[in-house]
Structures are given as C-alpha cells and as structure tokens.
Amino acid sequence: MQMMEMHNKDMPMMGMGMDMAMMQECIEACSAVEQACTMCADQMMGAEMAMCRSMCMNAADMSNTMMRMMMRSAGMQMDTMKAMLLATMMMMTACADECMKHADMSDECRMCAEVCRQCAMTCQKMMDSMSMA
C-alpha cells in the first residue's frame, strides 16, 4: 500500500478515480497467482498434465502482465484496464477449473486453484470499484 501511495503522489491516475487499497490488493493477488502457478507448472509431469501445465504457465504470465499494468498508473485508460481485468478473471477461472481436476492428487494444484479463484474475485472487486468511480 505504501508503495502505491508514493507512486500515486508522483504519477496521478489520470482522473480514473482508482481505489489505491483495492489496486494494491489486486497486485498482491496477481503476485500470489504468479508464484502458485509457477510452482504448480514446475511439478507437472507427463503428457496427461500438459493442459494443466500450459494453463498454469499462461495464468502466471497473465497475472504478471496485469500486475505490471496496474503499476504503470499514469498511462491507464478505464476501458483497457477493464478489458485486462476481465481477461485476467477469465484466465484465472479457467486455470482454477483445470487445476481442480487434479486437486485430490496434488497439493500444488489445489493451492493453485484456490489462489486463482481468489485473484479472479479480487479482479472483480477492482472492476466493481472502478464502475462506481
């Protein structure tokens, strides 16, 4: 939060009316996904896990991109931010669904699914807060 407040002082949000606490929560959720998905993908073995491995790698990349986009607040536009949040929510939901197929035999998959679902919910809250601004 402190980082976002310092950043916001130097680079205002171009009139977007963003909730900085919500943005920080979303950045942290994206960071958690990047870590969980990377760990999950790294433990996947065999051809039968190829889809799950790919979904995890894509979700890790997507969450990293979303996180970096939120940190560049001076160049944000409401429409592009909402589109990116929506795409991130869709990717997190798809990854969570895939990981849940293996959650009973893999703690990494179970944790990854939980973290992805939490991130999708946080992105939704971020979008909702933007609609009210």
N, C-alpha and C positions, 0 to 999 in steps of 0.2 A: 504494500500500500504506500509506504513512504517513497519508494522509487517512482510510482505513478504520480504522486503528488508533486515531487520535484520535477518530473518530466512535464507534467501539465503546466507548471508555472512558466517553464521556458518555451513550451510549444502548445499553445491553446488548441482546443478541439475543434476549431473552425466552426463554431456555432452548433455543434451536434448535440449538446446537452447530455453528454455521456455521464453515467454514474461511475465515478472512478473506483469505488469499492467493488461494484459489480464487475467492472473490467478486470480488476486485479484478481477477483475470484475466478473469472473465466481464464485468465492467463495461467493461473495455478492449476486449474483443471486440465488445460491443454498440456501443460508440462507433465502432469501425472500420467496422462494418456501416452505421451511420447515415451516415457520411461517404461510403463507397464507393457505397452505393445512391443517395444524393442525386446524386452525380456521374454515375452511370450513367443515372438517370432524366432528368437535365438534358440529356444528349447524345442522347437518343432522338428521332428524327424520323419522321414518317409514321404512317399508320394501322396499318401492319403491325407496328409496335413498341408498340402500345397496351397489349398484355398485359404485356410486359416492363416498360414504364414504370410501370404500375399495381402490378405485383409489387414493383418496387424501392421505390416510394413507401410501400407497405404494410410492407415489411420495415424501412425506415428508421423509420417510426412505431413499429412493434412493438419494435424494438431500443431506441429511446429510452424507451419505456414500461417495458421490462424493466430498463433501467439505473436509471431513477428509482425503481422499486420496490425494487431492491437497496439504494439509498442511504437508504431510509426503514426501516432495520432494526428500529426499536422496535415497529413495527406489524405485523411479519411473522408469518404463520402458515404452518406447514410445508405444509399441503395447498394453500393458494393459491399459495405460491411454486413448488411442484412443478407445478401446473397451468399457471402462467405460463411456466415454463421449457419445459414440453412444447409449449405453443402457439408459443413463440419458435422452438424447434427445428423444428417443422413449417413455420413461415413461412420460416425461413432455407433449409431444404431445397427448398421449392417455388420460392423466388426463385432459388436457385442452379441448379436444373434449367432454369428458363426462360432465365436468362442464358447458360447453356452452349449453348443453341440458336444464339446469336449470337456466341459467343466467338471464332470464327475470323475474324470481320469487325470485331470491336470489342474493343479492349484494355480499355475500361471494363467491358464485360460479363464478360470473362474475369476481371478483377480482382475484380469484384463477386461472381461465383460462388465464387471462392476464399475471399474474406473471409466470405461467408455460410456456407460449409461449415465453416470454422474456428470460427465462432461457434456453430454447431449442435453441434460436437464439444465445445466449451468448456462449453456449457449442459448437455450430457450428463454431463460430468465433475463439474459442480456438483451435478447431481441425484444422481449416484452417491455423492458425498461426503456429501450430506445423508442418504442412506439408511443410511450407516454410523454416523451420529451418534446 
